[in-house]
């Protein structure tokens, strides 16, 4: 319970503050600025560490006629690419080829196929695709390495005379770089790899480290037919955190964005550290001016 003396003492102080005999207590402008700068730096550090982000997906699809050489259609992105080339000359014929690529949040699909019909001078229409996407393990755990599993499937086939190849490579800042091969070749050089693969690549990734050296998965494939034939290739890798890992719930994977600028997970943009610094400087200036004006009014 407040004593009469304490009540009278505080009442006197309040009265003297109102009349200006005792100035009201305000924080030092310099201390306020220091606090604001500290807050801005604290916000900037985690964002700056992610400024490099995950590089964007790269897709190049090409359909070229090799003999006689004639550049065909090319795309730098997902979608359907198809071409038909006809040779009306001696022992000529028709060649068709199609490449289809799609990508959504770390899930790529790659396929190609072609047919040829005619004689020994059927156009050499070749289909080629190069597809690369990146990923980063992010989370709040304290683990130095997080185990991931890359599931890789690839198939090739040839009927008649022709070839088809597909490779899936895992690389970048990852504990185990590896490449899986599949090929089919009829009427040409012998193929030393199986016509398909279906397996896993186990590796460990340092969490929260994206940027230029982020782990990646790259798929390359091509195919071509001779005379009367058909060929095809497919690939559809996927990645997940090892579910048997004790701290798996503390982490997740972000992937390259498609049709978006590099620097963040799909559909997001990570602010650059320079932009955040300018924002902080602006806030400091505004608060400084307000404190200066407030101090001038207090002196009146």
Secondary structure, DSSP 8 states (H G I E B T S, - for coil): ---HHHHHHHHHHHHHHHHTSS------HHHHHHHHHHHHHHHHHHHHHTSS-----EEEEEEEETTTTB---EESSSEEEEEEEEE-STT-EEEEEEEEEEEETTEEEEEEEEEEEESTT---EEEEEEEEEEEEEEES---S-EEEEEEEEEEEEEEEEEEEEEEEEEESSSS--EEEEEEEEESSS---S-SEEEEEEEEEE-TT--STT-EEEEEEEEEEEEEEEEEEEEE--EEEE-TTSTTGGGEEEEE--SSS-SSSSTT-----HHHHHHHHHHHHHHHHHHHHHHHHHHH-
